[in-house]
């Protein structure tokens, strides 16, 4: 699946849905740095894509960039609140709380 998505990108097709698919695919394949690259492009193309912000935060967290993950989830919260995506809002709120827990210990 990743190969066919990469082929589409190579042919000049570039849109948020394609970037989201590549980001999710690379994250699932254990390559969070590459996932983050595609997810960053996705949210640059569509800043209201709350699911992409959520995955970007996960990819950054998996890469060890906790500050980046926090920023992604905070921006994702704004995107989710902006168009009423309550589920994404709840999930990112939980992720942020978990991220902040070790700092309080």
C-alpha positions in Angstrom: 0.0 0.0 0.0 2.8 2.5 0.9 4.5 1.8 -2.5 1.3 2.7 -4.4 0.8 5.9 -2.3 4.5 6.8 -2.9 3.9 6.3 -6.7 0.9 8.6 -6.6 3.1 11.3 -4.9 5.9 10.7 -7.5 3.3 11.3 -10.3 2.6 14.7 -8.9 -0.6 13.9 -6.9 -0.3 15.7 -3.6 -3.2 16.4 -1.3 -4.0 16.1 2.4 -5.7 12.7 2.1 -2.7 11.2 0.3 -0.3 12.7 2.9 -2.4 11.4 5.7 -2.4 7.9 4.2 1.4 8.0 3.9 1.8 9.3 7.4 -0.4 6.6 8.9 1.2 3.9 6.8 4.7 4.9 7.9 3.6 5.2 11.5 2.1 1.8 11.4 5.3 0.5 9.7 7.4 1.8 12.6 9.0 4.8 10.8 7.7 7.7 12.9 10.2 10.2 11.4 9.0 9.6 7.9 5.4 9.6 9.1 5.9 13.0 10.7 7.3 14.4 7.5 4.2 13.4 5.5 1.8 14.5 8.3 3.5 17.9 8.5 2.8 18.4 4.8 -0.8 17.2 5.4 -1.5 19.8 8.0 0.3 22.5 6.0 -2.1 21.8 3.2 -5.2 21.5 5.5 -4.7 23.1 9.0 -8.2 22.0 10.0 -7.4 18.2 9.6 -7.7 17.3 13.2 -7.0 13.6 12.7 -3.7 14.5 11.0 -2.7 16.7 13.9 -3.5 13.8 16.2 -1.3 11.4 14.2 1.5 14.0 13.8 1.6 14.2 17.6 1.9 10.4 17.9 4.6 10.3 15.3 6.6 13.1 17.0 6.2 11.4 20.4 7.4 8.1 19.0 10.4 10.0 17.5 11.2 11.4 21.0 10.2 15.0 20.1 7.9 15.5 23.1 7.7 19.3 22.6 6.8 18.8 19.0 4.1 16.3 20.0 2.7 18.8 22.5 2.6 21.6 19.9 0.9 19.3 17.4 -1.8 18.2 19.8 -2.4 21.8 21.0 -2.9 22.9 17.4 -5.0 19.8 16.8 -7.2 20.7 19.7 -7.8 24.1 18.1 -8.6 22.5 14.8 -11.0 19.9 16.4 -12.8 22.6 18.4 -13.0 24.8 15.3 -15.2 22.2 13.5 -16.8 20.3 16.3 -14.7 17.1 16.2 -15.4 16.1 19.8 -13.8 12.6 19.5 -10.4 14.0 18.3 -10.6 16.8 20.9 -11.1 14.2 23.7 -8.3 12.0 22.5 -5.8 14.8 22.1 -6.7 16.2 25.6 -5.9 12.7 27.0 -2.6 12.6 25.1 -1.6 16.0 26.4 -2.4 15.0 30.0 -0.4 11.8 29.7 2.5 13.7 28.1 2.5 16.2 31.1 2.3 13.5 33.8 6.0 12.6 33.9 6.9 16.3 34.3 4.7 16.6 37.4 6.2 13.5 39.1 
